[in-house]
Amino acid sequence: MLTLEKSANVKAMGLYFHPAVINSVFSFENIREELSGEFRFTDMQDQYWLQVFTDRGPQRNGLFSLAPITTNRIKHQMVLIDQELDEQRG
């Protein structure tokens, strides 16, 4: 859980999507389970690469430290996604 110590001039952006966007067999229930026989090999590969986002523990709290250039690139991509969602016709 994230707790703000000061709230002056705080801005945030977020991107949230269903796990099936990454792989059609993923759900909110199974994405955090142990790699299991219900997944094919390629499904397990996809799940492995998502572990940095789904695993939590003493060493993994879900927060990432990013360089300013990386932060700006991600922000730019999120603005483009927002524009696309606003302007899509269907």
PyMOL commands that place a pseudoatom at each C-alpha (Angstrom):
pseudoatom trace, name=CA, resn=MET, resi=1, chain=A, elem=C, hetatm=0, pos=[0.000, 0.000, 0.000]
pseudoatom trace, name=CA, resn=LEU, resi=2, chain=A, elem=C, hetatm=0, pos=[1.263, 3.450, -0.900]
pseudoatom trace, name=CA, resn=THR, resi=3, chain=A, elem=C, hetatm=0, pos=[1.023, 6.212, 1.705]
pseudoatom trace, name=CA, resn=LEU, resi=4, chain=A, elem=C, hetatm=0, pos=[1.695, 9.854, 0.851]
pseudoatom trace, name=CA, resn=GLU, resi=5, chain=A, elem=C, hetatm=0, pos=[3.607, 11.880, 3.402]
pseudoatom trace, name=CA, resn=LYS, resi=6, chain=A, elem=C, hetatm=0, pos=[2.846, 15.180, 1.671]
pseudoatom trace, name=CA, resn=SER, resi=7, chain=A, elem=C, hetatm=0, pos=[0.221, 15.849, -0.958]
pseudoatom trace, name=CA, resn=ALA, resi=8, chain=A, elem=C, hetatm=0, pos=[1.253, 19.199, -2.443]
pseudoatom trace, name=CA, resn=ASN, resi=9, chain=A, elem=C, hetatm=0, pos=[1.377, 19.083, -6.261]
pseudoatom trace, name=CA, resn=VAL, resi=10, chain=A, elem=C, hetatm=0, pos=[1.023, 15.310, -6.452]
pseudoatom trace, name=CA, resn=LYS, resi=11, chain=A, elem=C, hetatm=0, pos=[0.006, 13.962, -9.863]
pseudoatom trace, name=CA, resn=ALA, resi=12, chain=A, elem=C, hetatm=0, pos=[-0.455, 10.382, -10.914]
pseudoatom trace, name=CA, resn=MET, resi=13, chain=A, elem=C, hetatm=0, pos=[-1.340, 8.385, -13.996]
pseudoatom trace, name=CA, resn=GLY, resi=14, chain=A, elem=C, hetatm=0, pos=[-2.393, 4.772, -14.073]
pseudoatom trace, name=CA, resn=LEU, resi=15, chain=A, elem=C, hetatm=0, pos=[-3.078, 2.093, -16.611]
pseudoatom trace, name=CA, resn=TYR, resi=16, chain=A, elem=C, hetatm=0, pos=[-5.260, -0.832, -15.611]
pseudoatom trace, name=CA, resn=PHE, resi=17, chain=A, elem=C, hetatm=0, pos=[-6.324, -3.724, -17.816]
pseudoatom trace, name=CA, resn=HIS, resi=18, chain=A, elem=C, hetatm=0, pos=[-7.636, -7.268, -17.620]
pseudoatom trace, name=CA, resn=PRO, resi=19, chain=A, elem=C, hetatm=0, pos=[-4.881, -9.934, -17.646]
pseudoatom trace, name=CA, resn=ALA, resi=20, chain=A, elem=C, hetatm=0, pos=[-6.477, -11.556, -20.712]
pseudoatom trace, name=CA, resn=VAL, resi=21, chain=A, elem=C, hetatm=0, pos=[-5.129, -8.612, -22.720]
pseudoatom trace, name=CA, resn=ILE, resi=22, chain=A, elem=C, hetatm=0, pos=[-1.674, -10.159, -22.273]
pseudoatom trace, name=CA, resn=ASN, resi=23, chain=A, elem=C, hetatm=0, pos=[-2.795, -13.766, -22.759]
pseudoatom trace, name=CA, resn=SER, resi=24, chain=A, elem=C, hetatm=0, pos=[-6.358, -15.004, -23.302]
pseudoatom trace, name=CA, resn=VAL, resi=25, chain=A, elem=C, hetatm=0, pos=[-6.036, -17.773, -20.680]
pseudoatom trace, name=CA, resn=PHE, resi=26, chain=A, elem=C, hetatm=0, pos=[-5.208, -15.318, -17.884]
pseudoatom trace, name=CA, resn=SER, resi=27, chain=A, elem=C, hetatm=0, pos=[-7.762, -14.163, -15.331]
pseudoatom trace, name=CA, resn=PHE, resi=28, chain=A, elem=C, hetatm=0, pos=[-7.548, -12.180, -12.116]
pseudoatom trace, name=CA, resn=GLU, resi=29, chain=A, elem=C, hetatm=0, pos=[-7.788, -15.497, -10.262]
pseudoatom trace, name=CA, resn=ASN, resi=30, chain=A, elem=C, hetatm=0, pos=[-5.081, -17.502, -12.048]
pseudoatom trace, name=CA, resn=ILE, resi=31, chain=A, elem=C, hetatm=0, pos=[-2.476, -14.862, -12.914]
pseudoatom trace, name=CA, resn=ARG, resi=32, chain=A, elem=C, hetatm=0, pos=[-0.898, -15.025, -9.434]
pseudoatom trace, name=CA, resn=GLU, resi=33, chain=A, elem=C, hetatm=0, pos=[-1.029, -18.810, -9.009]
pseudoatom trace, name=CA, resn=GLU, resi=34, chain=A, elem=C, hetatm=0, pos=[1.990, -21.059, -9.164]
pseudoatom trace, name=CA, resn=LEU, resi=35, chain=A, elem=C, hetatm=0, pos=[3.050, -21.970, -12.680]
pseudoatom trace, name=CA, resn=SER, resi=36, chain=A, elem=C, hetatm=0, pos=[0.800, -24.947, -13.234]
pseudoatom trace, name=CA, resn=GLY, resi=37, chain=A, elem=C, hetatm=0, pos=[-0.234, -27.665, -15.650]
pseudoatom trace, name=CA, resn=GLU, resi=38, chain=A, elem=C, hetatm=0, pos=[-3.319, -25.712, -16.709]
pseudoatom trace, name=CA, resn=PHE, resi=39, chain=A, elem=C, hetatm=0, pos=[-1.034, -23.421, -18.726]
pseudoatom trace, name=CA, resn=ARG, resi=40, chain=A, elem=C, hetatm=0, pos=[0.765, -24.359, -21.913]
pseudoatom trace, name=CA, resn=PHE, resi=41, chain=A, elem=C, hetatm=0, pos=[4.487, -23.618, -22.089]
pseudoatom trace, name=CA, resn=THR, resi=42, chain=A, elem=C, hetatm=0, pos=[3.985, -20.267, -23.830]
pseudoatom trace, name=CA, resn=ASP, resi=43, chain=A, elem=C, hetatm=0, pos=[1.355, -19.317, -21.224]
pseudoatom trace, name=CA, resn=MET, resi=44, chain=A, elem=C, hetatm=0, pos=[3.870, -20.059, -18.478]
pseudoatom trace, name=CA, resn=GLN, resi=45, chain=A, elem=C, hetatm=0, pos=[6.450, -17.885, -20.258]
pseudoatom trace, name=CA, resn=ASP, resi=46, chain=A, elem=C, hetatm=0, pos=[3.981, -14.983, -20.344]
pseudoatom trace, name=CA, resn=GLN, resi=47, chain=A, elem=C, hetatm=0, pos=[3.140, -15.508, -16.682]
pseudoatom trace, name=CA, resn=TYR, resi=48, chain=A, elem=C, hetatm=0, pos=[6.857, -15.590, -15.773]
pseudoatom trace, name=CA, resn=TRP, resi=49, chain=A, elem=C, hetatm=0, pos=[7.451, -12.172, -17.384]
pseudoatom trace, name=CA, resn=LEU, resi=50, chain=A, elem=C, hetatm=0, pos=[4.499, -10.714, -15.477]
pseudoatom trace, name=CA, resn=GLN, resi=51, chain=A, elem=C, hetatm=0, pos=[5.809, -11.842, -12.076]
pseudoatom trace, name=CA, resn=VAL, resi=52, chain=A, elem=C, hetatm=0, pos=[7.558, -8.530, -11.510]
pseudoatom trace, name=CA, resn=PHE, resi=53, chain=A, elem=C, hetatm=0, pos=[4.065, -6.978, -11.462]
pseudoatom trace, name=CA, resn=THR, resi=54, chain=A, elem=C, hetatm=0, pos=[2.185, -9.737, -9.607]
pseudoatom trace, name=CA, resn=ASP, resi=55, chain=A, elem=C, hetatm=0, pos=[4.559, -11.082, -6.936]
pseudoatom trace, name=CA, resn=ARG, resi=56, chain=A, elem=C, hetatm=0, pos=[4.535, -9.433, -3.534]
pseudoatom trace, name=CA, resn=GLY, resi=57, chain=A, elem=C, hetatm=0, pos=[6.756, -10.099, -0.544]
pseudoatom trace, name=CA, resn=PRO, resi=58, chain=A, elem=C, hetatm=0, pos=[9.484, -8.585, 1.604]
pseudoatom trace, name=CA, resn=GLN, resi=59, chain=A, elem=C, hetatm=0, pos=[11.668, -7.860, -1.428]
pseudoatom trace, name=CA, resn=ARG, resi=60, chain=A, elem=C, hetatm=0, pos=[8.868, -7.022, -3.895]
pseudoatom trace, name=CA, resn=ASN, resi=61, chain=A, elem=C, hetatm=0, pos=[6.367, -4.321, -2.990]
pseudoatom trace, name=CA, resn=GLY, resi=62, chain=A, elem=C, hetatm=0, pos=[5.231, -3.398, -6.494]
pseudoatom trace, name=CA, resn=LEU, resi=63, chain=A, elem=C, hetatm=0, pos=[7.057, -0.059, -6.619]
pseudoatom trace, name=CA, resn=PHE, resi=64, chain=A, elem=C, hetatm=0, pos=[9.624, 0.673, -9.311]
pseudoatom trace, name=CA, resn=SER, resi=65, chain=A, elem=C, hetatm=0, pos=[12.358, 3.275, -9.398]
pseudoatom trace, name=CA, resn=LEU, resi=66, chain=A, elem=C, hetatm=0, pos=[12.680, 4.638, -12.905]
pseudoatom trace, name=CA, resn=ALA, resi=67, chain=A, elem=C, hetatm=0, pos=[15.127, 7.038, -14.480]
pseudoatom trace, name=CA, resn=PRO, resi=68, chain=A, elem=C, hetatm=0, pos=[13.587, 10.376, -15.521]
pseudoatom trace, name=CA, resn=ILE, resi=69, chain=A, elem=C, hetatm=0, pos=[13.990, 9.592, -19.235]
pseudoatom trace, name=CA, resn=THR, resi=70, chain=A, elem=C, hetatm=0, pos=[12.137, 6.287, -18.776]
pseudoatom trace, name=CA, resn=THR, resi=71, chain=A, elem=C, hetatm=0, pos=[9.416, 7.994, -16.749]
pseudoatom trace, name=CA, resn=ASN, resi=72, chain=A, elem=C, hetatm=0, pos=[8.949, 10.607, -19.480]
pseudoatom trace, name=CA, resn=ARG, resi=73, chain=A, elem=C, hetatm=0, pos=[8.756, 7.920, -22.176]
pseudoatom trace, name=CA, resn=ILE, resi=74, chain=A, elem=C, hetatm=0, pos=[6.119, 5.957, -20.245]
pseudoatom trace, name=CA, resn=LYS, resi=75, chain=A, elem=C, hetatm=0, pos=[4.164, 9.159, -19.578]
pseudoatom trace, name=CA, resn=HIS, resi=76, chain=A, elem=C, hetatm=0, pos=[4.243, 10.010, -23.287]
pseudoatom trace, name=CA, resn=GLN, resi=77, chain=A, elem=C, hetatm=0, pos=[2.985, 6.528, -24.201]
pseudoatom trace, name=CA, resn=MET, resi=78, chain=A, elem=C, hetatm=0, pos=[0.175, 6.787, -21.648]
pseudoatom trace, name=CA, resn=VAL, resi=79, chain=A, elem=C, hetatm=0, pos=[-0.884, 10.162, -23.058]
pseudoatom trace, name=CA, resn=LEU, resi=80, chain=A, elem=C, hetatm=0, pos=[-0.999, 8.586, -26.527]
pseudoatom trace, name=CA, resn=ILE, resi=81, chain=A, elem=C, hetatm=0, pos=[-3.125, 5.707, -25.207]
pseudoatom trace, name=CA, resn=ASP, resi=82, chain=A, elem=C, hetatm=0, pos=[-5.480, 8.204, -23.539]
pseudoatom trace, name=CA, resn=GLN, resi=83, chain=A, elem=C, hetatm=0, pos=[-5.792, 10.191, -26.769]
pseudoatom trace, name=CA, resn=GLU, resi=84, chain=A, elem=C, hetatm=0, pos=[-6.471, 7.038, -28.763]
pseudoatom trace, name=CA, resn=LEU, resi=85, chain=A, elem=C, hetatm=0, pos=[-9.171, 5.937, -26.322]
pseudoatom trace, name=CA, resn=ASP, resi=86, chain=A, elem=C, hetatm=0, pos=[-10.809, 9.386, -26.458]
pseudoatom trace, name=CA, resn=GLU, resi=87, chain=A, elem=C, hetatm=0, pos=[-10.706, 9.621, -30.255]
pseudoatom trace, name=CA, resn=GLN, resi=88, chain=A, elem=C, hetatm=0, pos=[-11.609, 6.073, -31.262]
pseudoatom trace, name=CA, resn=ARG, resi=89, chain=A, elem=C, hetatm=0, pos=[-14.748, 5.874, -33.330]
pseudoatom trace, name=CA, resn=GLY, resi=90, chain=A, elem=C, hetatm=0, pos=[-16.234, 2.563, -32.294]
for i in range(1, 90): cmd.bond("trace and resi %d" % i, "trace and resi %d" % (i + 1))
show_as sticks, trace
zoom trace
